[in-house]
């Protein structure tokens, strides 16, 4: 979407918001920093213009993000008891990513879809989709700015978290000069950047540390060490007394090994449900790999689910990774 089209969709979004009283905001299951930061920031902004805002809990909130201001605004609402004038879906490439809350979208009078994944299916009445944006948090910032809503420290902290986490602390290719310009404006509000970064990146629990060590003990490399792969099974979680959210950071760590171009983390949610995170360093488009399994994401960071046991899933994903090098 070019800038003119994006501006037009932003204008249509503002009209939808102005016309709506009860606004529900939700994002994808297995929430991450961009997900949670974006829904909180937009919810707080819309409350400033006296909208009735309901931030929907689609899944358990990882402990990494419970420090964020007004995190208790995220609640498990029952759509049967409420009129939904507008549902705003953030950072969700398709309806199924909203899990059980998909029914809320189907019930809503209008749907606003804001996302930065190129695999987005444009399921909204209005779609603000820009794959050139580093994070959905960037789009939320632009919308808030365009609406003339003043940033405060709480909103800024949430957007900073959204952008920082989805850019790998501003290291990914998706980070642009515009990203840094937005972050500079966030910092001008006086947010405690040090506190945010400690909570996000320097607050690893003992259980997560044990899982990290055990998982890396099973590290495998292949294709002349260009590919690194790690498996986290339910058994490994039990041994470490950890949760699946404690896998955060493993795939990025193995990507950073010198000869590695593609890193792959297999997470066994159930015996035949393996969720896979894939990262690349320089030239492999991992979103194309994950699309083969009905997944998606970005060139350097993507994911998918394979409904096989962990060993079969490893075999299948490695076949596709091998093809990507040809």
Secondary structure, 3 states (H helix, E strand, C coil): CCHHHHHHHHHHHHHHHHHCCEEEEEECCCCCHHHHHHHHHHHHHHHHCCCEEEEECCCCCCHHHCCCCCHHHEECCCHHHCCCCEEEEECCCCHHHHHHHHHHHHHCCEEEEEECCCCCCCCCCEEEECCCCCCHHHHHHHHHHHCCCCCCHHHHHHHHHHHHHHCCCCCCCCCCHHHHHHHHHHHCCCCCHHHHHHHHHCCCCHHHHHHHHHHHHCCEEECCCCEEEEEECHHHHHHHCCCHHHHCCHHHHHHCCCCCCEEEEEEEEECCEEEEEEEECCCCCHHHHHHCCCCEECCCEEEEEECCCHHHHHHHHHHHHHHHCC
